[in-house]
């Protein structure tokens, strides 16, 4: 389980933690949460603070006091309350409530497992906050006065609250969804460390390390690279709900110079297929582009590469989006829905634009207060949760193949 902060200001982190659970663990959490939580662990993240008066033995479970001047922790030395009762600290509480929750599903459980869940999720946050394991004399920074910008506070509160509030305000427009998205992105980055480093080095300086900031580049350069327009889509024959990259046919040729008995000896190989541009140039489609630019990027690190790898990266990242939009692989006659007029609510548009833009904008507006970060967080949560069992299949093409656009565009 991921760290969950120790007060309600950090509710978003509790939701991130919940999104990381296995299917079985998520079902158990839903079953144990009080009905008032509506299945949201984050809504209960302040519970362990709220019950300190009801459970007066619980305050020592929020921290660990270590000897002054010793930057070390020893369970047997330090995990006790002020009266010397052993196991009364956040580490002991985590051990205890984890053990209790392991009895879930057994008929003989003697514990209040709802309390155990709420305590455990809370203390996992406490133990990851540095000042919840601190020197005895300053009470984990609670006696150290500081200024956080213009506000007088104590060091412990700065770690517990001010750091997060300031991050939300200055970086994420005061929306916890933005903080969620940033943390989820760090946790669930689909790139390996080496790939992420390569992307940063290949991005133009103006991107400031953000691949997303360049996502429209491939659209903007269509006029400079007029040949690139065909790389955004695949036209398939009308009424055929299939895609074939190419097909080969051997056509018998009858030559007047050959006896009739040998007429079939001469054949011509004809290649047909959907991955071509309007002039019939093969490999000019989004699937071909993905294969091409992946091949170019695999030369990264070679000295020197004959390709412009920055452009290869920007093309590839854009085309991986195109190929997953259903109408970028569509019927030739309607140009992937671009000639099909429809109304999206009260706005007249075309079907292609609905898939490209309208659905996403409407989702952001209605479900995420017009913040794309909220949509990002929801998708990230699905990748690590509901869709987790499918991720391996997405990442693996099989048969020692580096790319598999034919699989994507056949869905």
N, C-alpha and C positions, 0 to 999 in steps of 0.2 A: 504494500500500500504506500502511496506517495505521502510525503509530508502534508499535513493539514494544519493550517495556522491555528494559533491558540486564541483567536477571538473572532467574532462574527464579521469583522471587516474583511476577513480573508475567506469568506464563504466560497468564492470562485475556486479556490484550491481544493476545497472539499469535493467540488463537482468534478474537477480533474481526476482526483483520486478515485472517485466512483466510476469514472469512465475507463479506468485501467483494470477493472476487475474482470476475472473470468466469468463466463456465463453462469456457472454454478454459484460463485461468490456473489455476483450481482443479484441473483434470485434470493439468496440467503439474506442479503442486506435489505432488499425490498420487503421480505417477510418479517424481518425484525424491527424495521423502522416503525415508530408510532404512526398511527393513521393520519395524524395532523401533518406529517412531513410530506405526504403525497409522493412518496418514493424518492425524495430529494435529501440525500445525506447532508448536503450543505446547509439546509434550513435548520439543522440541529447542531451546527458546529459550536454554538455557545453554551450548549446544555451543561457541559462539565463545569463551566463557571457558575451557571445559574444554581447548581445544586450544592455548592460548597457549604451553605448554611444548613441544608437538609442532611448532608453527609459531612459532618465536621472533621472526619478523619481523612477527607479527600484532598485538602489543599497541599499537603506535602507530596502528593503524587504528580504535581505539575512541574517539579524541578528536581535538580540534584545540586546540593551544596558540596563544593570541594574545598580542601584546605587553602587558605590564603597563600598566594605566591606559588602554588604548585599547578602548573599547566598540565595536569594529568587527572585521570579519573580511574578509580578502582572500585568495582562493585562492592566488594566486601567491606571496604573502608568507608565508602561514601553513600551507599544506598540505604539510608535510614532516616527517620524523622528526628525532630528535636529531642524526643525522649529516648532515642537509641533503638527504636523498634525497627528491625531489619526489613528490607524489601519495600520500605515506604519511600519510594522515589519514582520518577517517571519511567526509568528502566525496569524497575520491579513491577510497576503497574502494567507496562506493556507485556511483560512475560505472563503475568497473572490473567489479564483479560484475553490474551491470545489463547491461553490454555482453556479458558472457559468457553470461548467461541468454537474451539475444536470439538466441543461436545454437541454442537448443533446437529440436529438430525437424529440424535440418539434419544430413546425414550426415557433414559435415566438422568438427563441433565438436571442438575439441582440449582442451576444459576439463573439469574435474570439476564438473559442474553441480550435484551434490548439495551439495558444499562451497560453491559460489557462492550457492545458495539460502539455506543456513544462515547464511553470513556476511551476506548482504544483509538478511535479515529482522532479524538482530541489530543491524546498524549503523543501520538505519532507526529503531530504538529509541534507540540512543546519541545520534544527532544531534538528536533531539527532547528530550533531557534537557539543560536549560540549561547545567549545569556540565560537560558533555562538550565544550563549546566555551568555554574559560575562560582566565584569566590563567596564564602560564607559571609564575610564581613560586610560586603556591599549588597547582599541580597540579590545577586544576579544583575547588578547594575541599577537596581531600584533606588539606591541612595546616591547615585552619581548624577548631579545636575548638569544639564547641557542646554544649548540652544539649538533647536532645529530650525534653521533659517531665522525667522524673527520670533519664534515661539519657544518659551522656556518649558522644558520637559525633563524627563530622566532618561538615561541611556537605554534602559530596558524598554520603555515605551516607544522610543525611536525605532528599535528593532521590531517590536511587536506590531506597530501601527504606522508610524510616520513614513517609513521607507516605502511601504506599499501604497499608502494614500498619495504620496508624492509621485510615485511611478504612474499610478492611474491618472492623476491630474495632468502631468506634464507630457506623458508619452501616449496615453490611450484615451484622451478626451473625457476623462472621468468615468469611463465605462469599464466595469469589471470584465465584460466580454473581451475587450482588447487585451487585458492582462492574461486571460485564459488562453486566447489564441496564441499569444507570444510564448507562453510556457508550453502549450501543446506542441507548437512548432519545434521547440527545442527538444522536447521529449521524443517526438515521433518523426523527426526528420528522416525522410526516406533515402537520403543520400548517405553513403559511407563517408567517413572522415576524409579520405583521399579525394572522393568525387566532390565533396563540398569545397575542399580547398581549390580544386581545379576550377570549379564554377566561379569562385570569388576572383581568381586570377584572370579568368577570361572575360568577365563582365567589364563593360566600359566603366571608366572612373565615375561617370555621372550617375551610375546605378547605385553607388555606395553600398555594394555588396548585396543588393536586393534584386533577385531575378524577376520578381513580380513587377518591378517598376518598368521593365523592358518588354512586358508581355504584348504590347501592341506594335512592336518594332516591325515584325514581319508584314503587318498590314501597311505600315507607313512606307515601306520600301517597294511596294508594288509598281510605282511609277518609275523608280530608278532601275529596278530589276523586273522588266516587263514580263520576262519568262516565268517569274515566280508565282503569278496569279493561279496558274493551273495546279500548283503544289498544295493548295489549301483544301482540295476536295477530290472526290472520285465520282465520276458520272457512270451510272450503271444502266443497262437497258431497261426501258420502260416495262413495268409490270413484272420484272424479275427481281424477287427479293433475295438476291444472292450477289456475291462479289467474287470475281475471278481475276487475280492479278494478271495472269496471262495463261493462255492455252495454246498448245502446239498441235497442228494438224499436218499430216503428210498427204499431199494432194497428188494422186497419180497423174502423170503427164503422158499423152499419146504423141509420139513423135513419128512423123511420116518417114523418117529415115530408119526406123526400126521395124522389124517384122512384128506382126500383130501379137505373136506369142511372147514377145519381150516388151510389150507396150507398158506394162506396170513396172518395169525395171527402173524407169526414171520417175523420180518423185520430187516435189518441191515442198520444203518445210515452210509452212505459213504460221506466223505467230499472231494470235489475236488476244484481246484481253481488255480489261477496264482501266488499267493503269497507264493512261496515255493522255496527251493533251489534245486539243481540237485539231491539230495538224497530224495526229497519229504518232507523235514521237513517244516511244515507250518509256516507262518509268517516270513520266511527268504526272504524278498524282501524289496525294498526301502519304500514301503507304511507301511509294518509291522515295519520297523526300526523307522520310524517317530512316529508311535503310541507308540512304546516301549520307545524311549528316551524322548518323551514328557511326558509320564507317570512318568519316573524317575525324570525329572526336576521339576515336580510338587511337589516332596517331599522336594525341597529346603526350608530351614528354619526349617525343622524338625530336632530334635536332638535325636540320630544321624540318618542320612540317610544311608541306606544300599548300596547305589550305588556310583560309581565314577562319580560325577556330572560334573566334568571338561570334562571327556571323553564323557559323554552324550551330553554336549553342543557342543563339536566339531563334533561329529557324526551328530547330528541333523542339525546343520547349513550347513554341507556339503550335507546331503541327501535332504535337502529342495531345494538345487540347482539341484541335480541330477534328482529329480522327475519332475522338470520343463523343463528339456532338453528332447525333444520328443523321441529321440532314446534310452533313458534309460528305456523306456517302449516300447519294440519292439518285432519283430518276433523272435522266438526261433532259427530258422534255420540260420539267418544271424547275430545272436548275436548283435542285435541292430545296424546293419549297419557296424559292425566291419569286416565283410567279403566282403563288397561291395567296390571294388576299383573304385576310381574316380580321376580326375585331378581337383585340385583347382588352377585355372589359369595354371601355368606351373609346379606345384608341384603334384606329384603322392601321393595320400593318401587314406584314407578310409572314407566313409560317416560319420561314428561316429565322427571321429577326426575333420571333417569340422564343425560339430555342436558344439563340445566341445571347439574347439580352433580357427580354421582358420577364421571363420566368425568374431569373436571378434577381433582377431589380425588385420584383414584387415580393419575393421571399425575404430579401433584406429589409424591405420596408415594413412588411406585415409581421414578421417573426423576430427580427433582430434590430428594431428601432433604427433602421437605415444604416446600420453599421456592418460593413463587410466582415469585420473581425468576429462578429457573432456567428455569421455563416461559416467562417473558417473553423471556429471552435467546434461547431456542430459536426462538420465533416470530419475533423480530426478525431472527435469522440467516436464517431461511427467506425473510422478506420481501426481504432484500437479496441472497439467494443463489438458492435453488432456485425461488422464486416470482417472482424479479425481473422476468421477461418478462411476467408477468401484471399487475403493479402498475398500469401505465398504463391498462389496461382497467378496473381497479377504480375508478380516480380519475376516469374520463371517462364521462359518461352519454351523450354524443353528441346530435346534433340540437338543440344549444343548450338542452338541458334541464339545470336546476340539480340536480335530484335524480332518482334512478332506482330507487326501492324496488320497482317492479314487476319489475325485473331481478333484484334480490336474492331476492325471495320466489318467483320462478319456478324457482330452482335446485333 
